[in-house]
């Protein structure tokens, strides 16, 4: 059997591979992690409170995240919320020492 490819065949297959590569890379791109750490607009007192309460953008406390805290004020989906205690942007996945679980 003759396995020679014509110029037209090569171009056709190359175009198909290009489409697969573009679609594949778009489907595999990870969503960017939400970052709520910009405290440049805070007063030094508010920034100090944030540090004293040891706010972190990603909780390492099992079952304790800002989104399950009574003090959390959510915003639009996939955006930083606010907090009644800690000033500045608050990540729904964050945590601080003032965590108070929402009632069940
Ligand atoms: Fe998050 Fe702490 Fe505010 Fe609760 S008090 S929402 S844990 S920053």
Backbone and ligand atoms as CSV (ligand in chain L), in Angstrom:
chain,resi,resn,atom,element,x,y,z
A,1,UNK,N,N,0.835,-1.181,0.000
A,1,UNK,CA,C,0.000,0.000,0.000
A,1,UNK,C,C,0.881,1.246,0.000
A,2,UNK,N,N,0.566,2.196,-0.783
A,2,UNK,CA,C,1.349,3.421,-0.888
A,2,UNK,C,C,0.944,4.399,0.213
A,3,UNK,N,N,1.915,4.803,1.092
A,3,UNK,CA,C,1.629,5.665,2.243
A,3,UNK,C,C,1.999,7.124,1.986
A,4,UNK,N,N,2.265,7.500,0.771
A,4,UNK,CA,C,2.657,8.880,0.496
A,4,UNK,C,C,1.493,9.829,0.742
A,5,UNK,N,N,1.804,10.942,1.389
A,5,UNK,CA,C,0.788,11.962,1.604
A,5,UNK,C,C,1.007,13.089,0.604
A,6,UNK,N,N,-0.076,13.557,0.073
A,6,UNK,CA,C,0.019,14.680,-0.830
A,6,UNK,C,C,0.088,15.978,-0.030
A,7,UNK,N,N,0.450,17.036,-0.700
A,7,UNK,CA,C,0.550,18.344,-0.047
A,7,UNK,C,C,-0.789,18.752,0.567
A,8,UNK,N,N,-1.865,18.483,-0.143
A,8,UNK,CA,C,-3.200,18.829,0.340
A,8,UNK,C,C,-3.543,18.056,1.619
A,9,UNK,N,N,-3.156,16.777,1.649
A,9,UNK,CA,C,-3.413,15.957,2.843
A,9,UNK,C,C,-2.655,16.500,4.061
A,10,UNK,N,N,-1.395,16.881,3.832
A,10,UNK,CA,C,-0.580,17.405,4.931
A,10,UNK,C,C,-1.209,18.684,5.480
A,11,UNK,N,N,-1.635,19.580,4.607
A,11,UNK,CA,C,-2.237,20.835,5.058
A,11,UNK,C,C,-3.537,20.575,5.814
A,12,UNK,N,N,-4.337,19.649,5.311
A,12,UNK,CA,C,-5.616,19.331,5.950
A,12,UNK,C,C,-5.393,18.784,7.356
A,13,UNK,N,N,-4.448,17.870,7.508
A,13,UNK,CA,C,-4.169,17.280,8.825
A,13,UNK,C,C,-3.543,18.308,9.770
A,14,UNK,N,N,-2.701,19.180,9.255
A,14,UNK,CA,C,-2.074,20.206,10.088
A,14,UNK,C,C,-3.114,21.157,10.641
A,15,UNK,N,N,-4.072,21.547,9.813
A,15,UNK,CA,C,-5.130,22.448,10.270
A,15,UNK,C,C,-5.956,21.779,11.360
A,16,UNK,N,N,-6.265,20.510,11.191
A,16,UNK,CA,C,-7.049,19.790,12.195
A,16,UNK,C,C,-6.286,19.709,13.515
A,17,UNK,N,N,-4.986,19.449,13.462
A,17,UNK,CA,C,-4.167,19.396,14.686
A,17,UNK,C,C,-4.122,20.755,15.375
A,18,UNK,N,N,-4.072,21.819,14.594
A,18,UNK,CA,C,-4.066,23.173,15.166
A,18,UNK,C,C,-5.336,23.449,15.934
A,19,UNK,N,N,-6.470,23.045,15.408
A,19,UNK,CA,C,-7.758,23.246,16.081
A,19,UNK,C,C,-7.786,22.461,17.384
A,20,UNK,N,N,-7.320,21.213,17.333
A,20,UNK,CA,C,-7.292,20.381,18.541
A,20,UNK,C,C,-6.392,21.019,19.601
A,21,UNK,N,N,-5.250,21.550,19.196
A,21,UNK,CA,C,-4.317,22.160,20.153
A,21,UNK,C,C,-4.939,23.380,20.814
A,22,UNK,N,N,-5.622,24.221,20.049
A,22,UNK,CA,C,-6.238,25.437,20.608
A,22,UNK,C,C,-7.359,25.058,21.567
A,23,UNK,N,N,-8.241,24.163,21.162
A,23,UNK,CA,C,-9.359,23.746,22.009
A,23,UNK,C,C,-8.832,23.058,23.264
A,24,UNK,N,N,-7.830,22.211,23.094
A,24,UNK,CA,C,-7.259,21.488,24.230
A,24,UNK,C,C,-6.630,22.419,25.236
A,25,UNK,N,N,-5.882,23.408,24.798
A,25,UNK,CA,C,-5.229,24.309,25.743
A,25,UNK,C,C,-6.249,25.176,26.464
A,26,UNK,N,N,-7.335,25.560,25.798
A,26,UNK,CA,C,-8.382,26.346,26.454
A,26,UNK,C,C,-9.088,25.520,27.517
A,27,UNK,N,N,-9.344,24.252,27.220
A,27,UNK,CA,C,-10.048,23.391,28.163
A,27,UNK,C,C,-9.193,23.048,29.364
A,28,UNK,N,N,-7.871,23.040,29.215
A,28,UNK,CA,C,-6.984,22.644,30.305
A,28,UNK,C,C,-6.514,23.809,31.157
A,29,UNK,N,N,-6.802,25.046,30.747
A,29,UNK,CA,C,-6.298,26.168,31.526
A,29,UNK,C,C,-7.014,26.219,32.871
A,30,UNK,N,N,-6.216,26.351,33.935
A,30,UNK,CA,C,-6.754,26.373,35.288
A,30,UNK,C,C,-7.376,27.726,35.569
A,31,UNK,N,N,-8.482,27.763,36.305
A,31,UNK,CA,C,-9.005,29.067,36.690
A,31,UNK,C,C,-8.033,29.731,37.660
A,32,UNK,N,N,-7.879,31.033,37.527
A,32,UNK,CA,C,-6.954,31.756,38.374
A,32,UNK,C,C,-7.503,31.796,39.802
A,33,UNK,N,N,-6.645,31.530,40.777
A,33,UNK,CA,C,-7.074,31.542,42.172
A,33,UNK,C,C,-7.416,32.963,42.592
A,34,UNK,N,N,-8.471,33.082,43.383
A,34,UNK,CA,C,-8.903,34.391,43.866
A,34,UNK,C,C,-7.900,34.903,44.898
A,35,UNK,N,N,-7.459,36.130,44.732
A,35,UNK,CA,C,-6.517,36.736,45.667
A,35,UNK,C,C,-7.169,37.949,46.324
A,36,UNK,N,N,-7.211,37.962,47.648
A,36,UNK,CA,C,-7.826,39.072,48.396
A,36,UNK,C,C,-6.825,39.592,49.422
A,37,UNK,N,N,-5.645,39.924,48.954
A,37,UNK,CA,C,-4.579,40.315,49.871
A,37,UNK,C,C,-4.134,41.766,49.704
A,38,UNK,N,N,-4.808,42.523,48.850
A,38,UNK,CA,C,-4.405,43.911,48.637
A,38,UNK,C,C,-4.911,44.772,49.804
A,39,UNK,N,N,-3.991,45.202,50.645
A,39,UNK,CA,C,-4.374,45.997,51.813
A,39,UNK,C,C,-3.863,47.434,51.702
A,40,UNK,N,N,-3.520,47.846,50.495
A,40,UNK,CA,C,-2.923,49.176,50.325
A,40,UNK,C,C,-3.897,50.302,50.678
A,41,UNK,N,N,-5.215,50.034,50.619
A,41,UNK,CA,C,-6.192,51.085,50.920
A,41,UNK,C,C,-6.520,51.161,52.410
A,42,UNK,N,N,-5.982,50.251,53.199
A,42,UNK,CA,C,-6.322,50.218,54.628
A,42,UNK,C,C,-5.511,51.224,55.437
A,43,UNK,N,N,-6.121,51.692,56.517
A,43,UNK,CA,C,-5.363,52.509,57.470
A,43,UNK,C,C,-4.378,51.582,58.174
A,44,UNK,N,N,-3.383,52.163,58.805
A,44,UNK,CA,C,-2.398,51.324,59.486
A,44,UNK,C,C,-3.060,50.566,60.640
A,45,UNK,N,N,-4.057,51.160,61.289
A,45,UNK,CA,C,-4.755,50.480,62.384
A,45,UNK,C,C,-5.520,49.261,61.854
A,46,UNK,N,N,-6.208,49.433,60.717
A,46,UNK,CA,C,-6.957,48.305,60.137
A,46,UNK,C,C,-6.008,47.215,59.633
A,47,UNK,N,N,-4.899,47.624,59.056
A,47,UNK,CA,C,-3.910,46.637,58.600
A,47,UNK,C,C,-3.332,45.882,59.792
A,48,UNK,N,N,-3.138,46.605,60.910
A,48,UNK,CA,C,-2.604,45.976,62.121
A,48,UNK,C,C,-3.611,44.959,62.683
A,49,UNK,N,N,-4.893,45.322,62.696
A,49,UNK,CA,C,-5.928,44.399,63.179
A,49,UNK,C,C,-5.943,43.142,62.328
A,50,UNK,N,N,-5.833,43.334,61.020
A,50,UNK,CA,C,-5.814,42.191,60.091
A,50,UNK,C,C,-4.645,41.251,60.412
A,51,UNK,N,N,-3.503,41.861,60.710
A,51,UNK,CA,C,-2.323,41.041,61.045
A,51,UNK,C,C,-2.477,40.385,62.410
A,52,UNK,N,N,-2.988,41.147,63.379
A,52,UNK,CA,C,-3.147,40.621,64.739
A,52,UNK,C,C,-4.084,39.421,64.755
A,53,UNK,N,N,-5.135,39.495,63.942
A,53,UNK,CA,C,-6.089,38.379,63.877
A,53,UNK,C,C,-5.615,37.285,62.929
A,54,UNK,N,N,-4.443,37.489,62.345
A,54,UNK,CA,C,-3.770,36.474,61.518
A,54,UNK,C,C,-4.636,36.012,60.341
A,55,UNK,N,N,-5.232,36.998,59.655
A,55,UNK,CA,C,-6.016,36.666,58.461
A,55,UNK,C,C,-5.115,36.012,57.418
A,56,UNK,N,N,-5.614,34.930,56.820
A,56,UNK,CA,C,-4.928,34.288,55.694
A,56,UNK,C,C,-5.935,34.105,54.560
A,57,UNK,N,N,-5.437,34.135,53.350
A,57,UNK,CA,C,-6.292,34.062,52.160
A,57,UNK,C,C,-6.836,32.655,51.917
A,58,UNK,N,N,-6.143,31.663,52.424
A,58,UNK,CA,C,-6.585,30.272,52.265
A,58,UNK,C,C,-6.491,29.567,53.605
A,59,UNK,N,N,-7.632,29.216,54.158
A,59,UNK,CA,C,-7.682,28.593,55.471
A,59,UNK,C,C,-6.968,27.244,55.492
A,60,UNK,N,N,-6.269,27.008,56.577
A,60,UNK,CA,C,-5.681,25.682,56.799
A,60,UNK,C,C,-6.386,24.998,57.969
A,61,UNK,N,N,-7.445,25.647,58.475
A,61,UNK,CA,C,-8.224,25.085,59.581
A,61,UNK,C,C,-9.378,24.271,58.989
A,62,UNK,N,N,-9.384,22.975,59.218
A,62,UNK,CA,C,-10.455,22.146,58.647
A,62,UNK,C,C,-11.845,22.631,59.061
A,63,UNK,N,N,-12.700,22.818,58.082
A,63,UNK,CA,C,-14.087,23.217,58.347
A,63,UNK,C,C,-14.268,24.671,58.719
A,64,UNK,N,N,-13.195,25.444,58.721
A,64,UNK,CA,C,-13.290,26.864,59.098
A,64,UNK,C,C,-12.819,27.733,57.940
A,65,UNK,N,N,-13.764,28.331,57.272
A,65,UNK,CA,C,-13.481,29.263,56.183
A,65,UNK,C,C,-14.367,30.483,56.373
A,66,UNK,N,N,-13.940,31.607,55.841
A,66,UNK,CA,C,-14.728,32.825,55.964
A,66,UNK,C,C,-16.164,32.614,55.473
A,67,UNK,N,N,-16.301,31.832,54.429
A,67,UNK,CA,C,-17.641,31.633,53.878
A,67,UNK,C,C,-18.587,30.951,54.873
A,68,UNK,N,N,-18.027,30.283,55.885
A,68,UNK,CA,C,-18.875,29.646,56.900
A,68,UNK,C,C,-18.816,30.391,58.229
A,69,UNK,N,N,-18.357,31.634,58.192
A,69,UNK,CA,C,-18.226,32.463,59.399
A,69,UNK,C,C,-19.369,33.474,59.445
A,70,UNK,N,N,-19.853,33.738,60.630
A,70,UNK,CA,C,-20.946,34.706,60.816
A,70,UNK,C,C,-20.557,36.119,60.403
A,71,UNK,N,N,-19.271,36.436,60.460
A,71,UNK,CA,C,-18.818,37.803,60.179
A,71,UNK,C,C,-18.645,38.086,58.682
A,72,UNK,N,N,-18.708,37.065,57.866
A,72,UNK,CA,C,-18.421,37.223,56.435
A,72,UNK,C,C,-19.600,37.849,55.696
A,73,UNK,N,N,-19.287,38.798,54.822
A,73,UNK,CA,C,-20.284,39.440,53.966
A,73,UNK,C,C,-19.905,39.118,52.519
A,74,UNK,N,N,-20.615,38.168,51.897
A,74,UNK,CA,C,-20.232,37.749,50.543
A,74,UNK,C,C,-20.497,38.843,49.501
A,75,UNK,N,N,-19.759,38.760,48.421
A,75,UNK,CA,C,-19.961,39.659,47.278
A,75,UNK,C,C,-20.397,38.798,46.096
A,76,UNK,N,N,-20.160,39.262,44.906
A,76,UNK,CA,C,-20.499,38.498,43.712
A,76,UNK,C,C,-19.698,37.200,43.690
A,77,UNK,N,N,-20.216,36.160,43.015
A,77,UNK,CA,C,-19.460,34.903,42.930
A,77,UNK,C,C,-18.049,35.133,42.363
A,78,UNK,N,N,-17.089,34.386,42.882
A,78,UNK,CA,C,-15.694,34.466,42.438
A,78,UNK,C,C,-15.076,35.843,42.643
A,79,UNK,N,N,-15.507,36.530,43.706
A,79,UNK,CA,C,-14.864,37.806,44.033
A,79,UNK,C,C,-14.705,37.902,45.551
A,80,UNK,N,N,-13.866,38.832,45.979
A,80,UNK,CA,C,-13.604,39.000,47.404
A,80,UNK,C,C,-14.828,39.586,48.090
A,81,UNK,N,N,-15.109,39.087,49.278
A,81,UNK,CA,C,-16.176,39.651,50.086
A,81,UNK,C,C,-15.587,40.606,51.100
A,82,UNK,N,N,-16.362,40.910,52.137
A,82,UNK,CA,C,-15.872,41.745,53.227
A,82,UNK,C,C,-16.192,41.050,54.538
A,83,UNK,N,N,-15.745,41.676,55.619
A,83,UNK,CA,C,-15.916,41.091,56.949
A,83,UNK,C,C,-16.318,42.205,57.910
A,84,UNK,N,N,-17.138,41.857,58.900
A,84,UNK,CA,C,-17.579,42.831,59.895
A,84,UNK,C,C,-16.479,43.151,60.906
A,85,UNK,N,N,-15.441,42.312,60.953
A,85,UNK,CA,C,-14.372,42.486,61.941
A,85,UNK,C,C,-13.065,42.902,61.268
A,86,UNK,N,N,-12.684,42.193,60.223
A,86,UNK,CA,C,-11.415,42.423,59.535
A,86,UNK,C,C,-11.672,43.282,58.296
A,87,UNK,N,N,-11.026,44.411,58.219
A,87,UNK,CA,C,-11.212,45.311,57.076
A,87,UNK,C,C,-10.385,44.847,55.876
A,88,UNK,N,N,-10.831,45.273,54.697
A,88,UNK,CA,C,-10.130,44.923,53.468
A,88,UNK,C,C,-10.811,43.767,52.759
A,89,UNK,N,N,-10.287,43.388,51.601
A,89,UNK,CA,C,-10.886,42.283,50.846
A,89,UNK,C,C,-10.725,40.963,51.580
A,90,UNK,N,N,-11.790,40.161,51.568
A,90,UNK,CA,C,-11.784,38.886,52.291
A,90,UNK,C,C,-12.101,37.752,51.327
A,91,UNK,N,N,-11.231,36.781,51.309
A,91,UNK,CA,C,-11.415,35.611,50.447
A,91,UNK,C,C,-12.436,34.666,51.096
A,92,UNK,N,N,-13.428,34.189,50.348
A,92,UNK,CA,C,-14.384,33.230,50.920
A,92,UNK,C,C,-13.692,32.007,51.519
A,93,UNK,N,N,-12.491,31.693,51.025
A,93,UNK,CA,C,-11.730,30.551,51.538
A,93,UNK,C,C,-10.734,30.943,52.624
A,94,UNK,N,N,-10.797,32.201,53.059
A,94,UNK,CA,C,-9.859,32.688,54.060
A,94,UNK,C,C,-10.217,32.265,55.474
A,95,UNK,N,N,-9.452,32.816,56.419
A,95,UNK,CA,C,-9.668,32.467,57.833
A,95,UNK,C,C,-8.924,33.475,58.703
A,96,UNK,N,N,-9.449,33.714,59.900
A,96,UNK,CA,C,-8.703,34.481,60.906
A,96,UNK,C,C,-9.097,33.987,62.283
A,97,UNK,N,N,-8.428,34.505,63.302
A,97,UNK,CA,C,-8.635,34.049,64.689
A,97,UNK,C,C,-10.009,34.440,65.234
A,98,UNK,N,N,-10.739,35.345,64.559
A,98,UNK,CA,C,-12.065,35.744,65.044
A,98,UNK,C,C,-13.185,34.926,64.420
A,99,UNK,N,N,-12.836,33.811,63.823
A,99,UNK,CA,C,-13.849,32.948,63.183
A,99,UNK,C,C,-14.952,32.590,64.179
A,100,UNK,N,N,-16.192,32.764,63.722
A,100,UNK,CA,C,-17.370,32.329,64.490
A,100,UNK,C,C,-18.265,31.577,63.519
A,101,UNK,N,N,-18.464,30.308,63.770
A,101,UNK,CA,C,-19.248,29.481,62.836
A,101,UNK,C,C,-20.684,29.980,62.738
A,102,UNK,N,N,-21.194,29.950,61.525
A,102,UNK,CA,C,-22.618,30.270,61.311
A,102,UNK,C,C,-23.453,29.208,62.013
A,103,UNK,N,N,-24.602,29.608,62.534
A,103,UNK,CA,C,-25.467,28.588,63.147
A,103,UNK,C,C,-25.929,27.569,62.117
A,104,UNK,N,N,-26.061,26.361,62.543
A,104,UNK,CA,C,-26.466,25.285,61.623
A,104,UNK,C,C,-27.912,25.449,61.162
L,1,LIG,FE1,FE,-13.086,35.482,57.875
L,1,LIG,FE2,FE,-12.180,36.143,60.288
L,1,LIG,FE3,FE,-13.892,37.736,59.077
L,1,LIG,FE4,FE,-14.708,35.389,59.982
L,1,LIG,S1,S,-13.981,37.083,61.230
L,1,LIG,S2,S,-15.171,36.284,57.959
L,1,LIG,S3,S,-12.889,34.116,59.656
L,1,LIG,S4,S,-11.821,37.258,58.379
